[in-house]
Amino acid sequence: MQHVTSLSFLLLAYSNYLSHANKFVPCGETSATPALLKRLAKRQVDYILGDNPLGMSYMVGYGSRYPRRIHHRGSSLPSVEAHPARIACKAGSRYYQSPNPNPNLLVGAVVGGPDSSDAFPDSRQIFQQSEPTTYINAPLVGLLAFFSAHP
């Protein structure tokens, strides 16, 4: 999702630039208009939120089907209320390796997403696909803000 969110944000920013300049980009037999670039960005947001072959949202807590085993220590470990004793660094391995869903939801976090074949194993161990990062989530915030204000 790193490239998807970043490039979609850039498509949206460039579409706004083209719109204000009253321009478009000729591209072979077609033209990349501001409206086309916005539609492409919107399709990518829709994909992230569940309009994809798996029917799965890659945003934790969004929709009925989303990642349950994200690579995130705070989500994987039990809460202090459920486990008041200190959990040493190496003692966290049993939670990391557990096949159970995370006990704490990091609602709103977008994970790395599927592989090039649209497969997503929902496994903490495959951090490339299951880890939420700022460089994935930050551009998405901009996209969501725009589409929320311009439905």
KEKE-3310 file (N, C-alpha, C; in steps of 0.2 Angstrom, whole numbers, plus 5000, padded with zeros to 4 digits):
npx = (5004:5011:5016:5004:4996:5004:5006:4993:4989:4998:4993:4980:4984:4990:4980:4972:4981:4981:4967:4966:4974:4968:4971:4976:4984:4990:4990:4995:4982:4972:4967:4974:4964:4959:4948:4949:4961:4957:4947:4955:4963:4952:4947:4958:4958:4945:4948:4958:4949:4941:4935:4940:4947:4947:4937:4940:4944:4959:4961:4961:4948:4938:4924:4917:4926:4943:4961:4966:4977:4989:5005:5010:5016:5009:4996:4996:5000:4992:4981:4986:4976:4971:4983:4992:5005:5022:5028:5041:5054:5058:5048:5037:5036:5027:5015:5017:5019:5007:4992:4980:4968:4973:4972:4969:4963:4969:4962:4958:4971:4981:4987:5001:4996:4990:4999:5007:4998:4986:4984:4982:4988:4985:4994:5005:5018:5022:5027:5029:5017:5008:5010:5007:5011:5018:5021:5012:5000:4999:4998:4986:4977:4976:4970:4958:4953:4951:4941:4931:4927:4923:4913)
npy = (4994:5006:5012:5014:5022:5034:5037:5039:5050:5059:5059:5065:5077:5082:5082:5092:5103:5103:5106:5119:5126:5124:5114:5098:5082:5076:5059:5048:5041:5045:5057:5063:5069:5081:5076:5062:5059:5061:5051:5039:5040:5039:5026:5019:5021:5016:5002:5000:5001:4990:4987:4976:4960:4951:4957:4963:4975:4985:4993:4993:4988:4994:4991:4974:4964:4964:4966:4956:4952:4960:4967:4973:4979:4984:4981:4967:4962:4958:4969:4980:4979:4966:4959:4962:4961:4964:4962:4955:4959:4948:4939:4942:4935:4924:4929:4936:4925:4919:4912:4918:4931:4949:4955:4969:4982:4992:5003:5011:5010:5007:4993:4985:4977:4967:4954:4954:4946:4948:4941:4939:4934:4938:4938:4940:4938:4940:4954:4963:4964:4965:4975:4991:5007:5024:5030:5024:5026:5041:5048:5043:5049:5062:5059:5053:5064:5074:5067:5065:5078:5081:5073)
npz = (5000:5002:4990:4983:4991:4992:4978:4974:4981:4975:4962:4965:4970:4958:4949:4955:4953:4938:4936:4941:4933:4921:4912:4904:4902:4888:4882:4873:4864:4872:4885:4900:4911:4924:4930:4927:4933:4947:4948:4946:4958:4968:4965:4969:4983:4986:4984:4994:5005:5003:4991:4982:4975:4986:4994:5006:5018:5020:5031:5047:5057:5049:5040:5038:5036:5039:5042:5056:5063:5065:5062:5075:5090:5102:5098:5098:5110:5126:5135:5149:5159:5157:5158:5170:5175:5171:5154:5147:5135:5126:5131:5124:5112:5112:5110:5098:5090:5090:5083:5085:5084:5086:5102:5104:5095:5082:5077:5062:5056:5042:5034:5026:5015:5001:4992:4975:4969:4974:4986:5004:5018:5032:5043:5057:5056:5043:5040:5030:5024:5034:5043:5050:5044:5045:5033:5024:5030:5031:5018:5015:5024:5019:5006:5010:5017:5007:4999:5007:5009:4996:4990)
capx = (5000:5015:5016:4997:4993:5008:5005:4986:4989:5001:4988:4975:4987:4992:4973:4970:4985:4978:4961:4967:4978:4963:4975:4976:4990:4989:4993:4993:4975:4968:4970:4973:4961:4959:4943:4951:4966:4953:4944:4960:4964:4947:4947:4963:4955:4940:4952:4960:4944:4937:4932:4945:4946:4946:4932:4943:4947:4965:4961:4959:4941:4934:4920:4916:4932:4949:4966:4965:4983:4993:5012:5011:5017:5003:4990:4997:5000:4986:4981:4988:4970:4970:4989:4995:5012:5027:5030:5048:5054:5058:5042:5031:5036:5022:5009:5018:5018:5000:4988:4974:4968:4976:4967:4968:4962:4972:4957:4960:4978:4981:4993:5005:4991:4991:5005:5005:4993:4980:4984:4984:4988:4984:4999:5010:5025:5023:5027:5028:5009:5003:5013:5004:5017:5016:5022:5006:4994:4999:4995:4979:4973:4975:4965:4951:4950:4948:4935:4926:4925:4921:4910)
capy = (5000:5012:5015:5015:5028:5039:5039:5041:5057:5063:5060:5070:5084:5085:5084:5099:5108:5104:5109:5126:5128:5123:5110:5091:5079:5071:5053:5043:5042:5048:5063:5063:5076:5081:5071:5055:5057:5060:5044:5034:5040:5037:5019:5016:5022:5011:4996:4999:5000:4984:4985:4972:4953:4948:4960:4965:4982:4984:4997:4989:4991:4997:4986:4968:4960:4968:4962:4954:4950:4965:4967:4979:4976:4986:4977:4960:4960:4959:4975:4980:4977:4959:4956:4968:4960:4966:4957:4957:4959:4941:4936:4944:4930:4919:4933:4937:4919:4916:4912:4921:4939:4953:4957:4976:4984:4998:5006:5016:5009:5003:4988:4984:4975:4961:4954:4956:4941:4950:4937:4942:4929:4940:4935:4945:4936:4943:4961:4967:4964:4966:4981:4998:5012:5031:5031:5021:5030:5048:5050:5041:5054:5067:5057:5053:5071:5076:5063:5067:5085:5082:5066)
capz = (5000:5002:4983:4981:4994:4990:4971:4973:4984:4970:4957:4967:4970:4951:4946:4957:4949:4931:4936:4942:4927:4916:4908:4904:4899:4882:4884:4867:4861:4877:4889:4907:4913:4931:4932:4926:4939:4953:4948:4948:4965:4971:4964:4974:4990:4987:4984:5001:5009:5002:4984:4979:4974:4993:4998:5012:5019:5023:5036:5053:5060:5044:5037:5042:5035:5039:5046:5063:5065:5062:5065:5080:5097:5106:5097:5099:5117:5130:5139:5156:5163:5156:5160:5174:5175:5165:5149:5145:5127:5123:5133:5119:5107:5112:5107:5091:5086:5091:5077:5087:5082:5091:5107:5104:5088:5081:5073:5057:5054:5036:5034:5020:5010:4998:4987:4968:4966:4978:4992:5010:5023:5038:5048:5060:5054:5036:5042:5024:5022:5040:5047:5048:5045:5044:5026:5021:5032:5031:5012:5014:5027:5014:5001:5014:5019:5001:4996:5012:5008:4989:4988)
cpx = (5004:5015:5009:4995:4997:5006:4998:4986:4992:4996:4982:4978:4988:4985:4971:4974:4982:4972:4961:4970:4973:4967:4973:4982:4988:4993:4991:4986:4970:4971:4969:4971:4961:4954:4945:4956:4962:4950:4949:4962:4958:4946:4952:4961:4950:4943:4954:4955:4939:4934:4938:4943:4944:4940:4934:4946:4954:4966:4958:4953:4936:4930:4920:4922:4938:4954:4965:4972:4989:5000:5013:5010:5011:4997:4990:4997:4994:4987:4984:4982:4970:4977:4993:5003:5016:5028:5036:5048:5054:5051:5036:5031:5030:5015:5011:5017:5011:4996:4981:4974:4971:4970:4965:4968:4965:4968:4959:4967:4977:4987:4996:5001:4993:4997:5002:5000:4986:4979:4986:4983:4986:4988:5004:5017:5027:5022:5026:5021:5005:5005:5010:5010:5014:5016:5016:5000:4994:4996:4988:4975:4972:4970:4958:4948:4947:4942:4929:4923:4922:4918:4908)
cpy = (5006:5015:5018:5022:5034:5042:5041:5048:5061:5064:5065:5077:5087:5086:5091:5105:5109:5107:5117:5130:5127:5119:5102:5089:5074:5065:5048:5045:5045:5054:5062:5069:5076:5076:5064:5054:5057:5053:5039:5034:5037:5029:5015:5016:5017:5004:4995:4998:4994:4982:4982:4965:4950:4951:4962:4972:4981:4990:4994:4993:4994:4991:4979:4963:4964:4964:4962:4953:4954:4965:4973:4977:4978:4983:4970:4958:4962:4966:4974:4978:4969:4955:4961:4967:4962:4961:4959:4956:4952:4937:4937:4939:4926:4923:4935:4931:4916:4917:4916:4929:4943:4955:4965:4978:4991:5001:5011:5015:5005:4999:4988:4981:4968:4960:4955:4951:4942:4945:4940:4937:4931:4937:4940:4944:4939:4951:4965:4968:4966:4972:4987:5003:5019:5033:5028:5025:5037:5050:5048:5046:5059:5065:5056:5060:5074:5073:5064:5074:5086:5075:5065)
cpz = (5000:4995:4981:4985:4992:4983:4970:4976:4979:4964:4959:4967:4963:4948:4948:4954:4942:4931:4937:4936:4921:4910:4908:4901:4894:4883:4878:4864:4866:4880:4896:4910:4921:4934:4932:4932:4946:4953:4949:4955:4969:4971:4969:4981:4991:4987:4991:5006:5008:4996:4980:4979:4981:4997:5005:5013:5022:5029:5042:5056:5055:5040:5041:5041:5034:5043:5053:5066:5063:5066:5069:5087:5102:5104:5098:5106:5121:5134:5146:5160:5162:5158:5164:5175:5169:5160:5146:5137:5124:5125:5128:5113:5106:5109:5100:5087:5086:5085:5079:5085:5088:5096:5107:5097:5087:5075:5068:5054:5047:5036:5027:5014:5007:4994:4980:4965:4970:4984:4998:5015:5030:5044:5050:5057:5047:5037:5036:5022:5028:5045:5045:5049:5043:5037:5022:5023:5031:5024:5012:5018:5023:5009:5004:5015:5013:4999:5001:5011:5001:4987:4981)
residu = (MET:GLN:HIS:VAL:THR:SER:LEU:SER:PHE:LEU:LEU:LEU:ALA:TYR:SER:ASN:TYR:LEU:SER:HIS:ALA:ASN:LYS:PHE:VAL:PRO:CYS:GLY:GLU:THR:SER:ALA:THR:PRO:ALA:LEU:LEU:LYS:ARG:LEU:ALA:LYS:ARG:GLN:VAL:ASP:TYR:ILE:LEU:GLY:ASP:ASN:PRO:LEU:GLY:MET:SER:TYR:MET:VAL:GLY:TYR:GLY:SER:ARG:TYR:PRO:ARG:ARG:ILE:HIS:HIS:ARG:GLY:SER:SER:LEU:PRO:SER:VAL:GLU:ALA:HIS:PRO:ALA:ARG:ILE:ALA:CYS:LYS:ALA:GLY:SER:ARG:TYR:TYR:GLN:SER:PRO:ASN:PRO:ASN:PRO:ASN:LEU:LEU:VAL:GLY:ALA:VAL:VAL:GLY:GLY:PRO:ASP:SER:SER:ASP:ALA:PHE:PRO:ASP:SER:ARG:GLN:ILE:PHE:GLN:GLN:SER:GLU:PRO:THR:THR:TYR:ILE:ASN:ALA:PRO:LEU:VAL:GLY:LEU:LEU:ALA:PHE:PHE:SER:ALA:HIS:PRO)
# end
